[in-house]
Amino acid sequence: MKIVYHKNFIKSYKKLPQNLKSKVQNTILVFSKTPKAKSLRNHVLKGKLKGKRAISVTNDYRIIFEEHDNYVVVIMLDLGTHNQVY
């Protein structure tokens, strides 16, 4: 799997406190090995984000991404609280 980071994701990541950055890194590590791991709660989005997917970092923090070619390429689009990204 090749993971590409969109500028919005990078900008949001840089603003996080260190403890959340560590959780994001761990989530991406798990995701890169097992994209559909139950702990990630990987799911399809609807409405204005139709065609994109989300995984959970914490109960409130989400990573929004696009997957291409059955997870060969993944573009991490955004990161933030449930209210920030939806």
C-alpha positions in Angstrom: 0.0 0.0 0.0 1.2 3.5 -0.9 -0.1 6.2 1.3 -0.1 9.8 0.0 -0.8 12.7 2.4 -2.9 15.7 1.1 -1.8 19.2 2.3 -5.0 19.5 4.4 -4.2 16.3 6.3 -0.6 17.5 6.9 -1.8 20.9 8.1 -4.3 19.4 10.5 -1.7 16.9 11.8 0.8 19.6 12.6 -1.7 21.3 14.8 -2.4 18.2 17.0 -0.9 17.8 20.5 1.9 15.1 20.7 -0.3 12.5 22.3 -2.8 12.7 19.4 0.0 12.6 16.9 1.2 9.4 18.4 -2.4 7.9 18.1 -2.6 9.0 14.5 0.7 7.4 13.7 -0.3 4.2 15.4 -3.7 4.2 13.6 -2.0 4.6 10.2 0.5 1.8 11.0 -2.4 -0.6 11.8 -4.3 0.7 8.7 -1.2 0.1 6.5 -1.1 -3.6 7.6 -4.8 -4.3 7.9 -7.0 -1.6 6.3 -10.2 -3.3 7.5 -9.1 -4.0 11.1 -12.2 -3.8 13.3 -10.6 -1.3 15.7 -10.4 1.3 12.8 -14.1 1.2 12.1 -13.3 1.7 8.4 -16.5 2.9 6.7 -17.9 4.4 3.5 -19.1 8.0 3.7 -22.3 9.5 2.3 -23.6 12.9 1.2 -21.0 15.5 0.3 -18.2 13.0 1.1 -19.7 10.2 -1.0 -16.9 8.1 -2.5 -14.6 8.7 0.4 -14.0 6.6 3.5 -13.2 7.2 7.2 -11.3 5.5 10.0 -11.3 6.3 13.7 -8.3 7.4 15.6 -10.2 8.0 18.9 -13.9 8.1 19.7 -14.0 11.6 18.3 -11.0 11.9 15.8 -11.4 10.7 12.3 -9.1 10.3 9.2 -10.9 10.9 5.9 -9.3 9.1 2.9 -9.8 7.9 -0.6 -8.7 4.4 -1.6 -7.8 3.4 -5.2 -7.3 -0.1 -6.7 -8.4 -2.0 -3.6 -6.0 -0.2 -1.2 -3.0 -0.1 -3.5 -3.0 3.7 -3.2 -4.6 5.6 -0.4 -4.8 9.4 -0.2 -5.2 10.7 3.4 -7.4 13.8 2.8 -8.2 15.2 6.2 -8.0 14.7 9.9 -10.0 16.1 12.8 -12.8 15.7 15.2 -16.1 14.3 14.0 -17.6 17.8 13.7 -14.5 19.2 11.9 -14.4 16.7 9.1 -18.0 16.0 8.5 
